[in-house]
Amino acid sequence: MNQEERRRFLIEELLGEQPFCCNQEIPADEGRQKRLIRALMNVRCPGAISRRFLEVQDAYLQGKLSQKHCDLLESCYYSCLKLAEENNVDSIAFCCISTGVFMFPNDKAAKIAVRTVQEYKEETGSKIEVVFNVFKEQDERIYSKLLRAD
């Protein structure tokens, strides 16, 4: 199964879980399919997932991580911090952006997050409080190790 076939399989499975999506047409182009799969994952109710779905999802998420992906994630953190500062926000929480279904390896995403926040604060003199909110023990270990290293 190639990446396109995996993506279509995942979309079809997710659409099948949502009664209100039964007539949803799967877009032909890759970009719109990716947006659809993200949206479907975001509205998915907690529940059992088939072993087949998880296998296909894992294979799909093994796509190649590029420098562009890393730059976009860094830009996301930087933009959020800047926007928070512009609006006089005292603290902000980030929750493992782009990990899980969005394919970023947890350790790489955490390194980008911590580095970007540190660089932002050094460059701007910002006093904004940043919380790295995690849901998995694995992520807690990664962030703890990175933040202890400072």
Phi, psi and omega in degrees: 000127178271178184299320179297316180295321178297314181300314179297318178301312181298317179298314181298318178296315181293321177297323180295336179280341187251105181303326181285354181253009188301334180257008180294126178274139178277123180299154181280327186269149185301316182300315179290327176296319179296319177296320180295315181296322176299314181297317180295322178293326181288334181257001182293129176283147176301144179168181182294144177234138181292152177301321179299315178302312181297321178297314180293317179301314179299317179295320180296321184283355178277012178305161184289128177273126183251169176297327178300317178300316180296317179297320179294320179294316177301316180297324179298311179298314182300314181297320178297317180296315180297315179296319178298315180297316181299335181255019176055039177277133183276334181211158180214146177242137177242139183239076173050054183304134174076004178274182179068233184298340183269012163081347183289133174297136186303316183292320179294317180297319180296318179299317179296317181299308183296314180298316182296316179297315180298315180295318179301313182294322178293314182294323188257347185072017183298144176251011182301136177275130181243129177247129173262103184272123183238155180246340183247147177299324179303313180293322178299318178297317181298309182294320178301316180296315180296319183283333175289331183293346183272000000 
